[in-house]
Amino acid sequence: MQWGRLRGLIFEVNQRERERERERERERERAMRRRSIWAWVVAIVCFVVLMIVTPAIPQSQEYHDFADQRRFFGVPNALNVISNFPFLVIGLIGLVLCYYRNYFKLSLEGELLGWTFFYVGVAAVAFGSSYYHLEPNDARLVWDRLPMTVAFTSIISIFIIERIDERKGTVSIIPLLLAGLFSILYWRQALHFSSVNYLNLWSNILYWKINLSVKYWENCLVSMKSYVNDGLSMESYLFSADILKARIVVVSQLANLQCQHKLTNSMFFDDLRPYALVQFVPCIAIPLMAILLPPMYTHSTYWLWAAGFYLLAKVEEACDKVIYDWTYHIVSGHTLKHLCAAMVPVFLTLMLAKRTIETDRKSLLKTWKVSWTKVKVNGNDQEVSYSAVSVVESPA
């Protein structure tokens, strides 16, 4: 009897403990949900404030004036076109390995989708960038930048899956891709809603309305004279005037639509601010997250190698003509930029091929802090950790 009571008591205690654990889990989920909402709110507010306080960044037409414009075998800007071929190679290789017997050992939900978008974007860069460099202009530059935004945004979602939360990272893939698409569309087709443009818009509409009103009321007066001269009744004239008024309203509405359409098409401008965020925020966020957040897989340092090569690619892009002069017109900085940027997916592919599940999840920063180093102690090389080095205060 006592044994039965004891078992019932143990069962009740275990039940209460499981209930408390479920409650703590629900509380953690609610806290995570609140933090996510606040993070999105802060990000949106920061973006809106940034768009308000900063001036528009137009696309400089000098960007299309590359140093190396030589033609080989009838191909204009040949080296800038050919140097995109590595993107196609590594993109296709990565895409095949993602689906070939799970070669990369992708274990988390959404990882396969995220890396698929990444490698599709990398492979598409070869076509988009080559198409642009055949005849550099703003219209073709869209197809150069669109695949890159796919790669950038998919990398961010992959990092969220691996380092922050698997479910949230999976859900964020499509919204981030749409954000990248929005940045391109905003650059090419964004209506400038400034006070000057509002005044221009409504002044044009008012001008159309006044002209139409004057025209039709002139017709109304002519009709009135004709009615008086012909001896017709006032009711007939008023009926005709009502028809003219209705015509004025209809044509004024058509004038509104036509004026808005005309001004909308003429007031599109190029603004690179959203695209700059999509491109450069991952360049800052990914190295920081790689250093500060504990990884789920090994070989996290490959992220830093990839970020380093992308930074080098941007430097080479900025020094296009300088490098072209330094190399005695052999190769330009933009060509080298393509080759260095192609090393980013190369390092990430090597990382995927080599990495395994990290059993002891520690951030790179923590790993570096407790890493071993050789120091001189009494003339001998000894391995000690940083945490083991005692601090000796010097005498005053």
N, C-alpha and C positions, 0 to 999 in steps of 0.2 A: 504493500500500500504506500509506504513511504517512498519506495523507488518510483512508483507511478507519479506521485506528486512531484518528486525531484525532476523527472523527465518532463512533466508538464511545465514546471518552472523554467527549466532550461530552454524549452521550446518557446515559451513566452518571452524570455529575455532575448533569444535570437531573433524572434519576430520583431520585437521592438527595435533591436539594433539594425535590422534590415530596413525597417521603416524610417529610422533616423538617417540611414545612409542614402535611401531614396530621396528623402527630403533635402539632404545636403546636396545631392546631385541636381535636383530641380532648382535649388537656390543658385548653384554654380551656373546652370544653364541660363537662368534669368539674369544673373549678373553679366554673363558673357553677352547675352542679347542686348542688355542695356548699354554695355560698352561698345558693341558694334553699332548700335543706333547713334550713340553720341559721336563715334568716330566718323560715321558717314555725314552727320550734321556738321561737324567741325570741318571736314574736308570740303563739303559743298559751300559752306560759308566762306572758307578761305579762298576757294576758287572764285566765288562771286566778288569778294572784296578785291582779289587780284585783278579781275577783269575790269573792275570799276576804277581802281586807282592807277593802273598802269596803262600806258599808251599802246595802241595797236602796233604790232610788229609786222610790217609788210614784207613780202618776198622781194628781195633785191634782185633786179635783173642782171646784176653783175655776177650773181651766183652761177649763171649759165655760161659764163665766159671762162672756160677751163683752159689751163695752160697747154695741155697736149691735145691739139686738134688735128693731128696727122691722120691721113687716110691710107689704109693698107688694103690692097685687094678690093678696092672700091667701097670699103667700109669706113664711113666717117667716124672720127674719134675712136679709132680702132682699139687702142689699148684700154680705154675706159669701158668699152663694150666687152672685149674679150675677158677682162679681169673679173667679170661677174660669173664666169663659168664655175669657179669653185663653190659658189652658193648652190648651184643646181646639183653638183655632185654630192656634197655633204647633206643637203636636204633630202635627196632621194635615199641615200644610205641610211640616214637616221629614221626616215619614214618606214623603210623596209624592216629595219631592226626592231622598231616598235611593235610590229605585228608578227615577226618571225619567231615563233615558239617562245614568246615573251623573253627575248634575248636580254633586254634591259632589266628584267625582274621587277617590273612596276607592280607594286602591291597595294597602293592606296587608291581609293575611289577618286576618279577624276584625273589621275595622273596620265593615263593613256590619252584622254581627250586633250589635256593641256599640251603634252609633248607632240601630239599629232598636229595641233594648230601651229605650234612652234616650227616644226619641220616643214609644214606646208608653206608657212610664211617665208622661211629661209629659201626654199626652192623657188618660190614665186618672185623673190628679189632678183634672181637671175634674169627672168623675163622682163619684169617691170623696169629694172635699172638699165638693162640693155636697150629696151624700147626708148627710154628717156634719152640716153646718151647718143642714140642715132640722130636725134634732132632736139637738143635741149631747149625746152620752153616750159612755161607754167602748166600748160594743159597736160603735157606728158609727165611732168614731175609728180602729178597725182599718183600715177601708176608705179612710180619709183618708191614713194613713201607709204603707200597703202600696205604692201606686204610687210614692210618693216614695223608698222604699228601692230600688225597681227602678231609678229614675233615678240615685240616688247610686252604687249599686254598679256600674252599667254605665259610669258616667263614670270610675270608678277603673280598670276593666279597659281602657277606651280609652286612658287615660294610660299604662298599662303597655305596651300595644301600641305606642304612638307614641314613648315616651321610654326604655323599658327593653329589652324583648324582645318581638318580634312573636308568637312561638309561645307564650311563657308568658302573655302578655296574652290571647291567644285561649282558651287552656285555662282561664284564671281566670274567664271570664265566668260560667259556670254555678255554680262554687263560691261566687263572690261574691254572686250572686243568691240562692243557698240560704242564705248567711249572713245576708242581709237578711231573708229570710223567717223564719229562726230567731229573729232579734231581735224580730220582731213576735209570733210564737207564744210566745216566752219571756215577753214582757211580759204577754200575756193568759192564758197557761196554763203556769205554772211551779210545780212542787211545791217547797215550801220545806223543804229537807232540813237543818233545824237539830236540835240535840240535844233541844230541847223537843218538837218534832214527832215525833221518833223515840219519845220516852217516851210521848207521847200515843197514838201508833199502837199500840205494843206493850202499853200498859196497857189499851187498849180491847179488843185481841184476848184478852189474859189474862182480862179481866173476862167476856167472852163464854164463854171456855172453862170458867172456874170455874162460872159459872151453869149451863152445859149439863151439866157433870160432876155437880154437886150434884143437878140435876134428875133425871138419868138414874140416878144411884146411889140416889136415893130410890126411884125406880121399881123398881130392882133389889132393894132391901130389901123392898119391898112384895111383889114377886114371890116372894122367898125365903120370906116368911111364908106366902104362899098355898100354895107347894109343900110346906112342912112341915105345914101344917094339912091339906092334902089327902092327905098320906102319899106324895108322889111321890118318885122316886129322886133322889140327888144328881147323877147324870149328866145328868138332864134339866134340873136347875137350872143346872149349869155350862154346858150348851149354850145355855140362855137368856141366861146372863150374858155369854157370848162374843158373842152377837148384840147385846146392849146395848152392849158395848165397841166393837164395830165401828160401831154407830150413832153413838157418841160421837166416834170418829175422823172419820167422814164429816161429821158436822154441825160439828165443830170446824174442818175444812178449809173448809167453806162459810162459817163465821163469819169465818175469816181473809180470804177473798176479799171478803165483804160489807163487813167492817170497812175493808179497804184501799180498796175502791171508794168507800165513804162518806167516809173521811178524805181520799182523793185529790181528790174533788170539792169538799170543804169547805176544803181547804188550798191551793187555787190562789190566787196573789197576783200583783199587778202590779209588775214591776220593769223600769225603763226603762234600766238600765245598758247592755245590749247594743245597744238601739236608739240610745242616745246616742252610742255609739261609731260605729255605722254612719252616723249623720247628721253628726257633728262631725269625725270623722277626715278625711273628704274635704274639709271646709272648711279644714282646716289643711294637709293633704298636697298638695292640688291647687295652691294658690298657691306653695307651696315648690318643688314639682316643676316648675312653670311657670317659676320664676325660676332654679333651679339646674341643671336638666337640659336639654341641647341639644335643640331641637325638630326634627322631621322636616319640618314645614310652616312657612310664614310666618304672620304675624298672631297670634303667640302672646299678645300683650297682651290679646286679647279674653278669654282665660281670667281675667285679673286683673279686668277689668271685670265679668265674670259673678260672680266671687267677691265683689267689692265690693258688687254689688247684692243678693246673697244675705245678706251681713252686714247690710246696711241693712234688709232684710226682717225679720231676726231682731230687730233693735232696735225696729222698728215693732211687731212682735208683742208684745214685752215692754212697750211703752208704749201698749198698746191704749186704755185708758181715759184716759190723759193726753192723747193726740192727739185723742181724741173730745171732750174738754173744750176743748182749744186751738182746735179748728175749730168751736166752738159747735154741736156735735152734727150737723155736716154729714157727716163721714166719720170712721171709727174707724181705729185703728192696724192692726187685723187686716185690714181691707179693703185698706189701702195695702200691707200685707205681701203679700197675694196678687198685687197688681199689680207690686210690685218683684220678687217671686220669679219672675213670668212673664217678666221681662226677662232672666233667666239663659238660658233656651233661645233667646231672641231674639238675644242676643249670640253664642251658640255657633253659631246658624244663619248669622248674618252672617259669622262666621269661616270656616265651611265653604264658604260661597259665594265668598269672596274669596281664600282661601289657595291657595298653590302649593307645590310641592316646594322645600324650603330647600336651596340648593346649598352654602352655607357654614354648616354647623350649629354655632351658638354659642348658649350659654345667654343668657337675658336679662341675667343678672348680668354676664357677660363683655361683652355688648354695651353695657351701661350704663357699664362701666368704661372702655371705649375710645371711648365716644361723644364727639362734638365739642361744644364749648361756646365761647361768646364771652366773652372776657376783655379787660380794658383793658390794653394794652401801649403805653406812651408816648402815651396819649391816643387811640389808634386801636383800633378793634374788629378783632380777629384771631381766627381759628378755630384752636385748638390742641387736641390730645388731652390727657387727663389724664396719660398716660404721658410726654408730651413736656414737662411742666412740671418744671423742675429745682427741687430743694430747696436753698434758700439758708439756711445756718445764721446766725443772728443773732450778732453779736460778744458775748462775755461782758462 
